[in-house]
Amino acid sequence: MNRRNITLAVVGLLVVGLVVALVVRASAGPPPGRLLVAGDVRVNSRTVVAPTITTPTVDFSVGIPSSATPTAKAPAQPTRSSQPVVSGRLTSVKVVVGDHVTQGQVIAQLDTKLLDLGVKQAKANAARSRANTAMLADTLDTLNDALDKIPSARATAFSTAYGMIDAAIGKAKGTLVQQHAAAVAGKPQLEAGIAQLKAGIAQTEAAIAGLKTQIASLPPNDPQIPALKAKLAGAEQALAGMQKQLATLEKTLAGINTFLKQWPTILKTLATQTAAAKAKAGAAINTAIDSAVSKIHDAKTKVKNAKSVLKIISDSSQIGIDLAVAKRAQATILAPVSGVVTYAVPSGSIAIVGAPIVRIQVDGPALIDTYLTPEQLQSVRLGAPADITYDSAPGKVLHGTVAIIGTTALYPPTSFATDVVHMTRTIRVTIRLNSGDSPPQGTPVDISIHTN
């Protein structure tokens, strides 16, 4: 028999022995007080992906960031998703595979140039809102001060207008008073002058009558006649002048009498005119001031409304700052758990939204999941010991306890190797290993659960 045939015979015997052992094991059943089931080592790792960060768009017309809101003047753009595709450039990745990290540790940093501008813009907007609110508050104070000064301004306007009216009418009245005093004082003198003038006229008329009688008594050729006629003519001329002067004086006296008779009416008219002028001036002042007050109240209402709106905007501007700061904080990527780094992208990479940056195997005892039928579950309790073996470590036995028994019936995953038909509803049971030594995550294992 050659070597090849011997090798084939040995292999055949080994296969037969293995089959016999499997048959014997299957027919023998589980050891007393044990439930033999299959399980998988739970994959307990966390993948840190690139965040979705909406960065502000730089407005080159003013050199500061602005929201990327399209305007009517902007050219039509193809419809696209509002979610960013790229998170940014990783300026640094602070871990490598094999590093141990603790929860909250900085593991990577995205570029923050635009995000920093966004924070500055939000703070500038908040400062501007506060300044505008303060400006409106000052305007409101100014309007209130103006309203407070209205009574004083009204009184001043009335005083000024009434003073001007009193001054103007008082001046006219003063002139009339002087005229009245002059008329009262001059009337006796004028009456005396008229009486004297009348006496003179009577004497002149008598003299003229005497001259005429004398001339008539002389012969026509008497040499005295020319001289007498000349004297008569002078007397007649003097009489005419005196009569004319008398008419003027009598007319003046009549005017004085009329003036003095009307004097009470004149004073009453002056008082009436003064009251009318003051009433007209007061009405004009009230109309002007009331119109100004109405405009001030309208302005005050508008300022109050604007101030209320700006106050809301100012208060909400802090939200904008918080959002900008939160976006900036997203660029600093922290370890969500403590554990060992199993994957990390290099620094300088462009981070795509949702793409892995770092993967961390979580610290803590290994967890093993299995799926039991209701019949199997009857003999299992929380805290029951369990022994775990797996093919890649022949002869090695790990120990653990039943930590979790599920409450919801579900179908075993199709990827889970089990003798249970996958269309059978089962309960997931989780076993926690006692020691830090554990199989690789995702490894299929054999589980022996103590049922005593």
C-alpha positions as CSV (number, residue, x, y, z in Angstrom):
1,M,0.0,0.0,0.0
2,N,1.5,3.3,-1.1
3,R,1.6,6.5,1.0
4,R,-1.3,8.1,-0.9
5,N,-3.6,5.3,-0.1
6,I,-2.6,5.3,3.6
7,T,-3.3,9.1,3.8
8,L,-6.7,8.6,2.2
9,A,-7.5,5.9,4.7
10,V,-6.5,8.0,7.7
11,V,-8.6,10.9,6.4
12,G,-11.6,8.6,5.9
13,L,-11.3,7.3,9.5
14,L,-11.1,10.8,10.9
15,V,-14.2,11.8,9.0
16,V,-16.1,8.8,10.2
17,G,-15.0,9.4,13.7
18,L,-16.1,13.0,13.6
19,V,-19.5,12.0,12.2
20,V,-19.9,9.4,14.9
21,A,-19.0,11.9,17.6
22,L,-21.5,14.4,16.3
23,V,-24.2,11.8,16.2
24,V,-23.4,10.6,19.7
25,R,-23.4,14.2,21.0
26,A,-26.7,14.9,19.3
27,S,-28.3,11.8,20.6
28,A,-26.9,12.2,24.1
29,G,-28.6,15.7,24.6
30,P,-27.4,18.5,26.9
31,P,-25.8,17.6,30.2
32,P,-28.2,17.7,33.2
33,G,-29.1,21.2,34.4
34,R,-27.7,22.8,31.2
35,L,-29.4,24.5,28.3
36,L,-27.2,24.5,25.2
37,V,-27.9,27.3,22.7
38,A,-26.0,29.3,20.1
39,G,-25.2,33.0,20.5
40,D,-23.3,35.9,19.0
41,V,-20.9,38.3,20.7
42,R,-22.7,41.7,20.4
43,V,-20.9,44.3,18.4
44,N,-20.5,47.1,21.0
45,S,-18.8,49.9,19.1
46,R,-19.7,53.5,18.3
47,T,-19.1,55.1,15.0
48,V,-18.6,58.9,15.1
49,V,-19.8,60.3,11.8
50,A,-19.2,63.7,10.3
51,P,-22.0,66.1,11.5
52,T,-24.4,68.1,9.4
53,I,-23.2,71.7,9.8
54,T,-24.9,74.5,7.9
55,T,-22.2,77.1,7.5
56,P,-23.0,80.8,6.7
57,T,-22.3,82.1,3.2
58,V,-19.8,84.9,2.8
59,D,-21.4,88.1,1.4
60,F,-18.5,89.6,-0.5
61,S,-20.2,92.9,-1.0
62,V,-19.8,93.7,2.7
63,G,-17.2,91.1,3.7
64,I,-19.2,89.4,6.5
65,P,-21.3,86.2,6.5
66,S,-24.9,86.2,5.6
67,S,-27.7,83.7,5.5
68,A,-27.8,81.9,2.1
69,T,-31.4,83.1,1.4
70,P,-32.0,83.6,-2.4
71,T,-33.2,87.0,-3.5
72,A,-35.4,88.1,-6.3
73,K,-32.4,89.5,-8.2
74,A,-30.4,86.2,-7.9
75,P,-30.4,84.1,-11.1
76,A,-32.5,81.0,-11.1
77,Q,-30.6,78.0,-9.7
78,P,-31.3,74.3,-10.1
79,T,-33.3,72.8,-7.2
80,R,-31.1,71.2,-4.7
81,S,-31.3,69.8,-1.1
82,S,-30.9,72.3,1.7
83,Q,-28.8,69.9,3.7
84,P,-25.0,70.2,3.2
85,V,-23.1,67.3,1.7
86,V,-19.7,68.2,3.1
87,S,-19.1,68.9,6.8
88,G,-15.8,70.5,6.1
89,R,-12.1,69.8,6.2
90,L,-10.7,68.0,9.2
91,T,-7.9,70.2,10.3
92,S,-6.8,67.6,12.8
93,V,-7.6,64.1,13.9
94,K,-6.2,63.6,17.4
95,V,-6.3,59.8,17.6
96,V,-5.0,56.8,15.8
97,V,-6.1,53.2,15.7
98,G,-5.3,51.5,19.1
99,D,-5.6,54.7,21.2
100,H,-7.8,54.6,24.2
101,V,-10.1,57.6,24.6
102,T,-12.4,58.7,27.3
103,Q,-15.9,60.1,26.9
104,G,-15.9,63.8,26.1
105,Q,-12.3,63.7,24.8
106,V,-11.6,65.8,21.7
107,I,-10.9,63.4,18.9
108,A,-11.1,65.6,15.8
109,Q,-11.5,69.2,14.7
110,L,-13.2,70.6,11.6
111,D,-12.2,73.9,10.0
112,T,-14.1,76.7,11.7
113,K,-13.2,79.8,9.7
114,L,-16.8,80.3,8.3
115,L,-18.3,79.2,11.6
116,D,-16.3,81.8,13.5
117,L,-17.6,84.4,11.1
118,G,-21.1,83.2,11.8
119,V,-20.6,83.7,15.5
120,K,-19.3,87.2,14.9
121,Q,-22.2,88.0,12.6
122,A,-24.7,86.7,15.2
123,K,-23.1,88.8,17.9
124,A,-23.0,91.9,15.6
125,N,-26.7,91.4,14.8
126,A,-27.5,91.1,18.5
127,A,-25.5,94.3,19.3
128,R,-27.3,96.1,16.5
129,S,-30.7,95.0,17.8
130,R,-29.8,96.2,21.3
131,A,-28.6,99.5,19.9
132,N,-31.7,100.0,17.9
133,T,-33.9,99.2,20.9
134,A,-31.9,101.6,23.0
135,M,-32.3,104.3,20.3
136,L,-36.1,103.8,20.2
137,A,-36.2,103.9,24.0
138,D,-34.4,107.3,23.9
139,T,-36.8,108.5,21.2
140,L,-39.7,107.4,23.4
141,D,-38.2,109.3,26.3
142,T,-37.9,112.4,24.1
143,L,-41.5,112.1,23.1
144,N,-42.6,111.7,26.7
145,D,-40.6,114.7,27.6
146,A,-42.2,116.7,24.8
147,L,-45.7,115.6,26.1
148,D,-44.7,116.6,29.7
149,K,-43.7,120.1,28.4
150,I,-47.0,120.6,26.5
151,P,-48.8,122.3,29.4
152,S,-45.9,124.7,29.9
153,A,-45.6,125.4,26.2
154,R,-49.3,126.0,25.9
155,A,-49.2,128.5,28.8
156,T,-46.2,130.2,27.4
157,A,-47.9,130.5,24.0
158,F,-51.0,132.0,25.5
159,S,-49.0,134.4,27.6
160,T,-47.0,135.5,24.6
161,A,-50.0,135.9,22.3
162,Y,-52.1,137.7,24.9
163,G,-49.2,140.0,25.8
164,M,-48.8,141.0,22.1
165,I,-52.5,141.6,21.8
166,D,-52.6,143.6,25.0
167,A,-49.6,145.6,23.8
168,A,-51.0,146.4,20.4
169,I,-54.5,147.3,21.6
170,G,-53.1,149.1,24.7
171,K,-51.0,151.3,22.4
172,A,-54.1,152.2,20.4
173,K,-56.1,152.8,23.5
174,G,-53.3,155.0,24.9
175,T,-53.5,157.2,21.9
176,L,-57.3,157.4,22.2
177,V,-57.0,158.2,25.9
178,Q,-54.6,161.0,25.1
179,Q,-57.0,162.3,22.4
180,H,-59.9,162.1,24.9
181,A,-57.9,164.0,27.5
182,A,-57.0,166.6,24.9
183,A,-60.6,166.9,23.8
184,V,-61.9,167.3,27.4
185,A,-59.2,169.9,28.1
186,G,-59.7,171.8,24.8
187,K,-63.4,171.9,24.7
188,P,-63.9,174.9,27.1
189,Q,-61.2,176.8,25.4
190,L,-62.7,176.1,22.0
191,E,-66.2,177.1,23.3
192,A,-64.7,180.3,24.7
193,G,-63.0,181.0,21.4
194,I,-66.2,180.5,19.5
195,A,-68.0,182.9,21.9
196,Q,-65.3,185.5,21.4
197,L,-65.4,185.0,17.7
198,K,-69.2,185.4,17.6
199,A,-68.9,188.6,19.6
200,G,-66.2,189.9,17.2
201,I,-68.5,188.9,14.3
202,A,-71.4,190.8,15.9
203,Q,-69.2,193.9,16.4
204,T,-67.9,193.7,12.8
205,E,-71.4,193.3,11.5
206,A,-72.4,196.4,13.5
207,A,-69.4,198.3,12.2
208,I,-70.3,197.4,8.6
209,A,-73.9,198.5,9.2
210,G,-72.7,201.8,10.6
211,L,-70.4,202.3,7.6
212,K,-73.1,201.6,5.2
213,T,-75.4,204.0,6.9
214,Q,-72.8,206.7,7.0
215,I,-72.0,206.3,3.3
216,A,-75.7,206.4,2.4
217,S,-76.1,209.6,4.4
218,L,-73.3,211.5,2.4
219,P,-73.8,213.1,-1.0
220,P,-72.5,211.1,-3.9
221,N,-69.6,213.4,-4.5
222,D,-68.5,213.6,-0.9
223,P,-64.8,213.1,-0.7
224,Q,-65.2,210.8,2.4
225,I,-67.0,208.2,0.4
226,P,-64.0,206.4,-1.1
227,A,-62.3,206.1,2.2
228,L,-65.5,204.9,3.9
229,K,-66.0,202.4,1.1
230,A,-62.5,201.1,1.5
231,K,-63.0,200.8,5.2
232,L,-66.3,199.0,4.5
233,A,-64.7,196.5,2.2
234,G,-62.0,195.7,4.8
235,A,-64.6,195.2,7.4
236,E,-66.6,192.9,5.1
237,Q,-63.5,190.9,4.3
238,A,-62.7,190.6,8.0
239,L,-66.2,189.5,8.7
240,A,-66.0,186.8,6.0
241,G,-62.8,185.5,7.5
242,M,-64.3,185.4,11.0
243,Q,-67.4,183.6,9.7
244,K,-65.2,181.0,8.0
245,Q,-63.1,180.5,11.2
246,L,-66.3,180.2,13.2
247,A,-67.6,177.5,11.0
248,T,-64.3,175.6,11.4
249,L,-64.3,176.0,15.1
250,E,-68.0,174.9,15.4
251,K,-67.2,171.9,13.2
252,T,-64.3,171.0,15.5
253,L,-66.4,171.4,18.5
254,A,-69.1,169.2,17.0
255,G,-66.4,166.5,16.4
256,I,-65.2,166.8,20.0
257,N,-68.7,166.5,21.3
258,T,-69.3,163.4,19.1
259,F,-66.0,161.9,20.2
260,L,-66.8,162.5,23.9
261,K,-70.3,161.2,23.5
262,Q,-69.0,158.0,21.8
263,W,-66.1,157.5,24.3
264,P,-67.9,154.7,26.4
265,T,-68.7,152.9,23.1
266,I,-65.1,153.2,22.0
267,L,-63.8,151.7,25.2
268,K,-66.4,148.9,25.0
269,T,-65.3,148.2,21.4
270,L,-61.7,148.1,22.4
271,A,-62.5,145.5,25.1
272,T,-64.6,143.5,22.6
273,Q,-61.7,143.6,20.0
274,T,-59.3,142.5,22.7
275,A,-61.4,139.6,23.8
276,A,-62.0,138.6,20.1
277,A,-58.3,138.8,19.3
278,K,-57.4,136.7,22.3
279,A,-60.1,134.1,21.6
280,K,-58.9,133.8,18.0
281,A,-55.3,133.6,19.1
282,G,-56.2,131.0,21.8
283,A,-58.1,128.9,19.3
284,A,-55.2,128.9,16.9
285,I,-52.7,128.1,19.7
286,N,-54.9,125.2,20.9
287,T,-55.4,123.8,17.4
288,A,-51.7,123.9,16.7
289,I,-50.7,122.4,20.0
290,D,-53.5,119.8,19.9
291,S,-52.3,118.8,16.4
292,A,-48.7,118.6,17.7
293,V,-49.9,116.5,20.7
294,S,-51.8,114.1,18.4
295,K,-48.8,113.7,16.2
296,I,-46.6,113.1,19.2
297,H,-49.0,110.4,20.5
298,D,-49.1,108.8,17.0
299,A,-45.3,108.8,16.9
300,K,-45.2,107.5,20.4
301,T,-47.5,104.6,19.5
302,K,-45.4,103.8,16.4
303,V,-42.2,103.9,18.5
304,K,-43.7,101.7,21.2
305,N,-44.8,99.1,18.6
306,A,-41.4,99.3,16.9
307,K,-39.7,99.0,20.3
308,S,-41.8,96.0,21.2
309,V,-40.9,94.3,17.9
310,L,-37.2,95.2,18.3
311,K,-37.3,94.0,21.9
312,I,-38.5,90.6,20.7
313,I,-35.8,90.6,17.9
314,S,-33.2,91.7,20.4
315,D,-34.2,89.0,22.9
316,S,-34.3,86.3,20.1
317,S,-30.9,87.5,18.8
318,Q,-29.4,85.6,21.7
319,I,-30.9,82.4,20.1
320,G,-29.0,83.3,16.9
321,I,-25.8,83.6,19.0
322,D,-26.5,80.3,20.7
323,L,-27.2,78.6,17.4
324,A,-24.0,80.0,15.9
325,V,-22.0,78.9,18.9
326,A,-23.7,75.5,18.8
327,K,-22.8,75.1,15.1
328,R,-19.2,76.2,16.0
329,A,-19.2,73.6,18.8
330,Q,-20.2,70.9,16.3
331,A,-16.9,71.4,14.5
332,T,-15.2,70.0,17.6
333,I,-15.8,66.3,17.6
334,L,-15.8,64.6,21.0
335,A,-15.7,60.9,21.9
336,P,-19.2,59.8,22.8
337,V,-18.0,56.9,24.9
338,S,-14.8,55.6,26.4
339,G,-13.0,52.8,24.6
340,V,-10.3,51.8,22.0
341,V,-10.1,53.4,18.6
342,T,-10.5,50.8,15.9
343,Y,-10.7,53.2,12.9
344,A,-9.7,56.8,12.3
345,V,-9.5,58.9,9.1
346,P,-6.3,61.0,8.6
347,S,-6.0,64.7,9.2
348,G,-6.7,66.9,6.3
349,S,-9.5,64.7,4.9
350,I,-12.7,66.2,3.6
351,A,-15.5,65.0,5.9
352,I,-18.6,63.9,4.1
353,V,-21.8,64.3,6.1
354,G,-22.7,61.0,7.8
355,A,-19.4,59.3,6.8
356,P,-17.3,57.7,9.6
357,I,-14.6,59.7,11.2
358,V,-13.7,57.5,14.2
359,R,-14.9,54.1,15.4
360,I,-14.6,53.2,19.1
361,Q,-14.9,49.8,20.7
362,V,-16.7,50.6,23.9
363,D,-15.1,49.8,27.2
364,G,-16.9,47.3,29.5
365,P,-17.8,43.6,29.7
366,A,-18.7,41.7,26.5
367,L,-22.3,41.0,25.9
368,I,-23.6,37.9,24.2
369,D,-27.1,37.6,22.7
370,T,-29.1,34.5,22.1
371,Y,-32.7,33.8,21.2
372,L,-34.8,31.4,23.2
373,T,-38.2,29.9,22.6
374,P,-40.9,30.2,25.3
375,E,-40.3,26.5,26.2
376,Q,-36.5,27.1,26.6
377,L,-37.1,30.3,28.6
378,Q,-39.1,28.5,31.3
379,S,-35.8,27.1,32.7
380,V,-33.8,30.3,32.5
381,R,-33.6,33.0,35.2
382,L,-31.8,36.3,35.6
383,G,-28.4,35.9,37.2
384,A,-28.1,32.3,36.1
385,P,-24.4,31.3,35.3
386,A,-23.5,30.6,31.7
387,D,-20.4,29.1,30.1
388,I,-19.2,30.2,26.7
389,T,-16.9,28.5,24.2
390,Y,-16.1,29.4,20.6
391,D,-14.2,27.6,17.8
392,S,-11.3,30.0,17.5
393,A,-10.2,29.2,21.0
394,P,-10.5,25.4,21.5
395,G,-10.7,24.4,25.1
396,K,-11.2,27.9,26.4
397,V,-14.3,28.5,28.5
398,L,-15.5,32.0,29.4
399,H,-18.0,32.6,32.2
400,G,-20.9,35.0,32.5
401,T,-24.4,35.5,33.9
402,V,-27.8,36.0,32.4
403,A,-28.1,39.9,32.5
404,I,-31.2,40.7,30.5
405,I,-34.3,38.7,29.5
406,G,-36.3,40.5,26.9
407,T,-40.0,41.2,27.2
408,T,-40.9,41.4,23.5
409,A,-41.3,38.3,21.2
410,L,-39.5,38.7,17.9
411,Y,-38.1,36.6,15.1
412,P,-34.4,35.7,15.3
413,P,-32.3,37.6,12.7
414,T,-31.6,35.5,9.6
415,S,-27.9,36.1,10.2
416,F,-28.2,34.3,13.6
417,A,-27.1,30.6,13.5
418,T,-29.6,28.7,15.5
419,D,-31.5,25.4,15.5
420,V,-34.7,27.3,16.0
421,V,-36.8,27.9,12.9
422,H,-36.4,31.6,12.0
423,M,-40.2,32.0,11.7
424,T,-40.6,31.1,15.4
425,R,-41.1,33.9,17.8
426,T,-38.4,34.1,20.4
427,I,-37.2,36.2,23.3
428,R,-33.7,37.8,23.2
429,V,-31.6,36.9,26.2
430,T,-28.3,38.8,26.9
431,I,-25.4,37.3,28.9
432,R,-22.7,39.5,30.4
433,L,-19.2,38.0,30.6
434,N,-17.5,38.1,34.0
435,S,-14.0,38.8,32.9
436,G,-12.4,41.3,30.6
437,D,-11.3,38.6,28.2
438,S,-13.9,38.1,25.4
439,P,-14.2,36.8,21.9
440,P,-14.0,39.2,19.0
441,Q,-17.2,41.2,18.5
442,G,-19.6,39.4,16.2
443,T,-18.1,36.0,16.9
444,P,-20.6,33.0,17.0
445,V,-20.3,31.2,20.3
446,D,-21.8,28.2,22.1
447,I,-23.6,28.9,25.3
448,S,-24.3,26.6,28.2
449,I,-26.8,28.2,30.6
450,H,-27.1,26.7,34.1
451,T,-30.8,25.9,34.7
452,N,-30.5,24.4,38.3
